[in-house]
């Protein structure tokens, strides 16, 4: 049996109070808090009372992690997932969304727990939650980043948000790792195309899947992370394969893994990763949410380094990637940021006001303030710009603005003042263009030209003086579709 931490007990109490008042509740706590343990504790209560509950994951890779946690509570369960043993008589089930979605009419549950609930806007999840609402079940969503990249509201599925502690609390308590953040090669993100609030895979591949960029990653890993268990985040499956091959050519034992990798091969790679036979894994989307190496192999072997070759404007995605190496461990977690994640989204210890209701307008998901960072000129660690000295080596910081200086190891020092100025000017320029538009069709056309999402138009239009607060989202989608056709016709 697992004993909960005091903050988990406190959050459990507030969650139970909320679920008594609402049918569907969203729970936020940082990755590494122990949301699966909290969920298993709640499921255990249902199990002991003979009630029916299901824990729903979005990937098979997370099924066994969840099942192992339930086993530690002594819970008898079955699987609703292809290739896993079934136990239809068990009151507790662990399911993948793809397997349970076509069996809803044959299943009844009193409690449904949705893992990684920030993706619950996807059609299968919407269908699941609506069915469970209609059947009277209570629904709990778990997320370490409760926000959608396109700013669509999660409140269409959840009635209330219950918030756990911020990441810094868990770092101070020793439940998340202290970290050293590096910014090798400040990436040029100009020319990238966007769709649905984030960069398109095709434009990312075109810009970043090049030997020179990948080579810089290998050199930086050798300088700052050699010997550390490392996950490398790439822009696509092909980019990940190319990255693995390039690192292998440099004598670094990296293996590629994706959603099409055979389950037995995945188990082999993960076990060799955990036992040190390989240095790391390169992937695209596979290891971004929920993956816990120690839980996968039943050993205390946290990921020690994250290397980021994939830029994103999605704060939820950035948070999930940055937090993977932050599990508690001896020494510091090492974060190698090649693509401006720190500048765009802040450091993993920063608190956020998550836009789960989809109410904040802005260029990217999250909006709000990002604490500026700077890079030490001696040890190249990245930290908050408010510090007068590097917290890692003690070097006094030169707080006067200066030219960005290229240093050995393909590193560039980050000047937070220049970053703040550039971000502020970019936002001012966008505000000017928005103010020049007249009505929804004009705003939708601007959004198409700027590769902004329908969610951005929806929020921006509602918040402007001539906008309609009650405008249906479908009307915005139709305006976007019409504007896109007009732009395509003009450019033909």
C-alpha positions in Angstrom: 0.0 0.0 0.0 1.2 3.5 -0.9 1.1 6.3 1.7 0.2 9.7 0.3 2.2 12.9 0.9 0.5 15.6 2.9 -0.1 17.8 -0.2 -1.6 14.8 -2.0 -4.0 14.2 0.9 -4.9 17.9 1.0 -5.6 17.9 -2.8 -7.6 14.7 -2.4 -9.8 16.4 0.1 -10.5 19.4 -2.1 -11.1 17.2 -5.1 -13.7 15.1 -3.2 -15.4 18.3 -2.1 -15.5 19.5 -5.7 -16.8 16.2 -7.1 -19.6 16.2 -4.7 -20.7 19.6 -6.1 -19.9 19.0 -9.7 -20.3 16.0 -12.1 -17.0 16.6 -13.8 -13.8 18.0 -12.3 -10.4 18.8 -13.8 -7.3 18.4 -11.6 -4.0 20.2 -12.2 -0.7 19.2 -10.6 2.8 19.4 -12.1 4.2 16.3 -13.8 5.9 14.3 -11.0 3.4 15.2 -8.3 1.9 11.7 -8.3 -1.5 12.2 -10.0 -1.7 8.5 -11.0 -1.1 7.6 -7.3 -3.8 10.1 -6.3 -6.2 8.6 -8.9 -5.4 5.0 -7.7 -6.2 6.1 -4.1 -9.5 7.4 -5.3 -10.2 4.3 -7.3 -9.3 2.2 -4.3 -12.2 3.8 -2.4 -14.6 2.8 -5.2 -13.1 -0.7 -5.3 -13.6 -1.2 -1.6 -17.2 -0.1 -1.9 -18.0 -2.3 -4.9 -18.4 0.5 -7.3 -17.3 0.5 -10.9 -14.4 2.7 -12.1 -12.2 3.0 -15.2 -8.9 4.8 -15.8 -8.6 5.9 -19.4 -5.2 6.5 -21.1 -4.4 7.8 -24.5 -1.5 5.5 -25.2 -0.7 1.8 -24.5 2.7 2.9 -23.2 0.9 4.4 -20.1 -1.4 1.4 -19.5 1.2 -0.7 -17.6 2.4 2.3 -15.5 -1.2 2.7 -14.3 -1.8 -1.0 -13.8 1.3 -1.3 -11.6 0.1 1.5 -9.4 -3.3 -0.1 -9.0 -1.6 -3.3 -8.0 0.3 -1.6 -5.3 -3.1 -0.7 -3.7 -4.2 -4.4 -4.0 -6.8 -3.6 -6.6 -8.2 -6.3 -8.9 -8.6 -4.9 -12.4 -9.0 -5.8 -16.0 -7.9 -4.2 -19.3 -9.9 -2.7 -22.1 -7.1 -2.6 -24.6 -6.0 -4.7 -27.6 -3.4 -7.3 -26.7 -4.0 -7.1 -22.9 -5.8 -9.6 -20.7 -9.4 -9.0 -20.2 -11.3 -9.4 -16.9 -14.9 -8.3 -17.7 -16.1 -9.2 -14.2 -13.7 -6.8 -12.5 -15.3 -3.6 -11.3 -12.1 -1.7 -12.0 -10.8 -1.3 -15.6 -7.8 0.3 -17.2 -8.5 1.3 -20.8 -7.1 3.1 -23.8 -9.4 5.6 -25.4 -9.2 3.9 -28.8 -10.4 0.5 -27.3 -13.1 1.8 -25.0 -14.8 4.2 -27.4 -16.6 1.6 -29.4 -17.8 -0.4 -26.4 -19.5 2.4 -24.5 -23.0 1.1 -24.9 -21.9 -2.2 -23.2 -20.2 -0.6 -20.3 -21.4 1.2 -17.2 -19.2 3.1 -14.6 -19.7 5.1 -11.5 -16.4 6.9 -11.8 -14.3 7.7 -14.9 -10.8 9.1 -14.7 -9.3 10.6 -17.8 -5.5 10.8 -17.9 -3.8 13.7 -19.7 -7.0 15.6 -19.8 -5.6 18.5 -21.7 -6.2 16.4 -24.8 -9.8 15.8 -23.9 -11.0 18.2 -26.7 -10.3 15.4 -29.2 -13.4 13.8 -30.7 -13.1 10.4 -29.0 -12.6 12.0 -25.6 -15.6 14.4 -26.1 -17.7 11.3 -27.0 -16.5 9.4 -24.0 -17.2 12.3 -21.5 -20.6 13.1 -23.0 -21.6 9.4 -22.7 -20.4 9.2 -19.1 -22.2 12.5 -18.3 -25.4 11.2 -19.8 -25.1 8.0 -17.8 -24.7 9.9 -14.5 -21.0 8.9 -13.9 -18.6 11.2 -12.0 -15.7 12.3 -14.2 -12.2 13.3 -13.0 -9.6 14.7 -15.5 -5.9 14.7 -14.6 -3.4 17.1 -16.3 0.0 18.6 -15.7 -0.8 21.3 -18.3 -4.6 22.0 -18.4 -4.8 24.1 -21.5 -5.2 23.5 -25.2 -2.8 24.9 -27.8 -5.7 26.3 -29.9 -7.3 28.0 -26.8 -10.5 25.9 -27.1 -12.0 25.5 -23.7 -11.6 22.4 -21.6 -14.6 23.7 -19.7 -16.8 22.0 -22.3 -15.9 18.8 -20.6 -15.1 19.9 -17.0 -17.1 22.0 -14.6 -14.4 23.0 -12.2 -10.6 23.1 -11.8 -8.9 21.9 -8.6 -5.3 23.1 -8.5 -2.4 21.4 -6.8 1.0 22.9 -5.8 3.3 24.7 -8.2 6.5 23.0 -9.5 8.8 25.0 -7.2 7.0 23.6 -4.1 7.8 20.1 -5.3 11.4 21.0 -6.1 11.8 22.5 -2.6 10.3 19.4 -1.1 12.7 17.1 -3.0 9.9 15.5 -5.0 11.1 17.1 -8.2 14.7 17.5 -9.2 16.7 20.7 -9.1 17.9 21.5 -12.6 20.5 23.2 -14.7 19.2 24.7 -17.9 21.4 25.4 -20.9 20.6 27.3 -24.1 23.0 26.1 -26.9 22.4 27.6 -30.3 19.6 30.2 -30.2 17.4 29.0 -32.9 16.1 31.1 -35.8 12.3 30.4 -35.9 11.5 32.8 -38.7 9.6 31.4 -41.7 7.9 28.6 -39.8 4.3 28.0 -40.8 1.6 27.4 -38.2 -1.7 25.5 -37.9 -4.1 25.1 -35.0 -1.9 27.2 -32.7 1.5 25.5 -33.3 4.2 25.0 -35.9 3.4 22.6 -38.8 5.5 19.4 -38.9 6.4 20.0 -42.6 7.9 23.5 -41.9 9.8 22.2 -38.8 11.3 19.3 -40.8 12.3 21.7 -43.6 14.1 24.0 -41.1 15.5 21.7 -38.5 16.1 18.3 -40.0 19.5 19.2 -41.2 22.9 17.7 -40.4 24.3 21.0 -39.1 21.5 21.4 -36.5 21.6 17.8 -35.5 25.4 17.9 -35.2 25.2 20.9 -32.9 22.9 18.8 -30.7 25.4 15.9 -30.5 28.2 18.3 -29.6 26.2 20.0 -26.9 25.2 16.6 -25.4 28.8 15.5 -25.3 29.8 18.7 -23.5 27.0 19.0 -21.0 25.2 15.7 -20.6 27.6 12.8 -21.4 26.8 9.8 -19.2 23.2 11.0 -18.4 20.1 9.1 -19.4 18.7 11.4 -22.1 15.5 11.8 -24.0 15.8 13.8 -27.3 12.6 15.5 -28.6 12.4 15.9 -32.4 10.1 17.6 -34.8 8.9 14.4 -36.6 9.5 10.6 -36.8 11.9 11.1 -39.7 13.8 13.8 -37.9 14.1 11.5 -34.9 15.5 8.7 -37.0 18.0 11.0 -38.6 19.0 12.4 -35.2 19.5 8.9 -33.8 21.7 7.9 -36.8 23.7 11.1 -36.5 24.4 10.6 -32.8 25.3 7.0 -33.4 27.8 8.2 -36.0 29.3 10.3 -33.3 29.7 7.4 -31.0 26.6 8.2 -28.9 24.3 5.3 -28.2 20.9 6.8 -29.1 17.9 4.7 -30.3 14.8 6.0 -32.1 11.3 5.0 -30.9 7.9 5.9 -32.2 4.3 4.8 -32.0 4.8 2.2 -34.7 7.7 0.6 -32.9 6.7 -3.0 -32.0 5.8 -3.4 -28.3 8.5 -5.9 -27.7 11.1 -3.6 -29.3 9.8 -0.7 -27.1 10.3 -2.8 -24.0 13.8 -3.7 -25.1 14.8 -0.1 -25.8 13.3 1.2 -22.5 15.0 -1.5 -20.5 18.4 -0.9 -22.2 17.9 2.8 -21.6 17.2 2.2 -17.9 20.1 -0.1 -17.4 22.6 2.1 -19.2 23.2 0.0 -22.3 22.2 2.9 -24.4 22.6 6.6 -23.7 19.2 7.8 -24.7 16.0 7.7 -26.8 15.0 10.0 -29.6 11.4 10.4 -30.4 8.7 12.9 -31.6 5.4 12.7 -29.6 5.8 9.4 -27.9 7.5 10.5 -24.6 5.9 13.9 -24.2 3.1 13.1 -21.7 2.9 10.8 -18.7 6.0 8.7 -19.4 7.8 7.7 -16.2 10.9 5.6 -16.8 11.1 4.3 -13.2 7.5 3.1 -13.3 8.1 1.4 -16.7 10.9 -0.8 -15.4 10.2 -0.9 -11.6 13.6 0.6 -10.8 14.7 4.0 -9.5 16.1 5.3 -12.8 14.7 8.7 -13.6 15.5 10.5 -16.9 18.4 12.7 -16.2 18.5 14.9 -19.3 16.1 16.3 -21.8 17.4 17.7 -25.1 15.0 19.8 -27.1 15.3 20.0 -30.9 11.6 20.7 -31.4 10.3 24.3 -31.0 6.6 24.8 -30.1 4.3 27.6 -29.4 2.1 25.3 -27.3 2.8 25.8 -23.6 1.2 22.5 -22.6 3.5 20.6 -25.0 6.6 22.6 -23.8 5.7 21.9 -20.2 5.3 18.2 -20.8 8.7 18.0 -22.6 10.5 20.1 -20.1 9.2 18.2 -17.1 10.1 14.7 -18.2 13.6 14.8 -16.7 12.4 16.6 -13.5 11.6 13.4 -11.5 13.4 13.4 -8.1 17.0 12.2 -8.5 20.5 12.6 -7.2 22.2 15.6 -8.6 20.7 18.1 -11.1 18.4 17.3 -14.1 20.0 18.8 -17.2 17.9 20.6 -19.8 19.4 21.4 -23.2 17.2 23.9 -25.0 18.2 24.4 -28.7 14.9 26.0 -29.8 14.0 28.9 -27.4 11.6 27.0 -25.1 12.9 28.8 -22.0 12.4 32.2 -23.7 9.0 31.3 -25.0 7.5 29.5 -22.1 9.8 30.1 -19.1 11.7 27.7 -16.9 10.0 24.4 -15.6 9.9 25.8 -12.0 7.8 28.8 -13.1 4.1 28.9 -11.9 1.4 29.4 -14.6 -2.1 30.5 -14.7 -3.5 27.9 -17.0 -6.1 28.9 -19.5 -8.4 25.9 -19.1 -11.6 27.9 -19.8 -10.2 29.2 -23.1 -10.7 32.7 -22.0 -7.4 34.4 -22.5 -6.7 35.9 -25.9 -3.2 36.0 -27.2 -0.7 34.8 -29.8 -0.1 31.4 -28.2 -1.6 29.2 -25.6 -1.1 30.4 -22.1 -0.7 34.1 -22.7 0.4 35.8 -19.5 3.8 36.7 -18.2 6.9 34.7 -18.8 9.7 35.3 -16.4 12.8 36.4 -18.4 15.9 34.2 -18.2 19.6 34.8 -18.7 22.6 32.5 -19.3 25.8 32.5 -17.3 28.9 33.5 -19.2 31.1 31.1 -17.2 29.2 27.8 -16.9 26.4 28.5 -19.5 23.6 27.5 -17.1 20.3 29.3 -17.7 18.4 30.9 -14.8 16.0 33.7 -13.9 17.2 37.1 -15.0 16.3 38.6 -11.6 19.3 36.9 -10.0 22.5 38.9 -9.7 24.7 35.8 -9.7 24.6 32.4 -11.2 23.1 30.0 -8.7 25.2 27.1 -10.0 28.7 28.5 -10.1 28.4 31.8 -8.2 29.6 34.0 -11.1 28.5 37.6 -10.7 26.1 38.6 -13.5 26.8 41.6 -15.8 23.4 43.2 -15.7 24.2 45.7 -18.4 22.8 45.1 -21.9 25.4 43.8 -24.4 25.6 42.2 -27.8 24.8 38.5 -27.9 28.1 36.7 -27.7 28.9 33.4 -29.4 31.0 31.2 -27.2 32.7 27.8 -27.5 30.5 24.8 -27.8 28.0 26.4 -30.1 26.4 28.3 -27.2 25.1 31.8 -27.4 24.5 33.9 -24.3 20.9 35.0 -23.9 20.3 38.6 -23.2 16.9 38.8 -21.5 16.5 42.5 -22.2 16.8 41.9 -25.9 14.3 39.1 -25.7 11.8 41.1 -23.8 12.1 44.0 -26.2 11.6 41.7 -29.2 8.6 40.0 -27.6 7.0 43.3 -26.7 7.5 44.8 -30.1 6.1 41.7 -31.7 3.0 41.9 -29.6 2.6 45.6 -30.3 2.8 45.0 -34.0 0.2 42.3 -33.7 -2.1 44.5 -31.7 -1.8 47.3 -34.3 -2.8 44.9 -37.1 -5.8 43.5 -35.1 -7.0 47.1 -34.3 -7.0 47.8 -38.1 -9.4 45.0 -38.9 -13.1 45.6 -39.2 -15.5 42.9 -38.2 -15.2 39.1 -38.0 -14.5 38.4 -41.7 -11.6 40.9 -41.7 -10.2 39.4 -38.5 -10.5 35.9 -39.9 -8.6 36.9 -43.0 -5.8 38.3 -40.9 -5.7 35.1 -38.9 -5.3 33.0 -42.1 -2.5 35.3 -43.2 -0.7 34.9 -39.8 -1.4 31.2 -39.5 -3.5 31.8 -36.3 -6.2 29.3 -35.1 -9.9 29.6 -35.0 -9.6 29.6 -31.2 -7.4 32.8 -31.4 -10.0 34.5 -33.6 -12.8 33.4 -31.2 -11.2 34.9 -28.2 -9.8 38.0 -29.9 -13.2 38.8 -31.5 -15.1 38.4 -28.2 -12.7 40.7 -26.4 -12.7 43.6 -28.9 -15.2 46.5 -28.4 -17.1 45.7 -31.6 -17.2 42.0 -30.9 -20.0 39.8 -29.7 -19.5 38.0 -26.4 -22.0 35.3 -27.3 -20.7 34.5 -30.8 -21.0 30.7 -31.5 -17.7 29.0 -32.1 -19.0 27.4 -35.3 -19.6 30.9 -36.8 -15.9 31.6 -36.3 -14.9 28.3 -37.9 -17.1 29.1 -40.9 -15.6 32.6 -41.2 -12.1 31.1 -41.1 -12.9 28.6 -43.8 -14.3 31.3 -46.0 -11.3 33.5 -45.4 -8.9 30.6 -46.2 -10.7 30.0 -49.6 -10.5 33.8 -50.4 -6.8 33.9 -49.6 -6.1 30.7 -51.6 -8.1 32.1 -54.6 -6.2 35.3 -54.4 -2.8 33.5 -54.3 -3.7 31.1 -57.1 
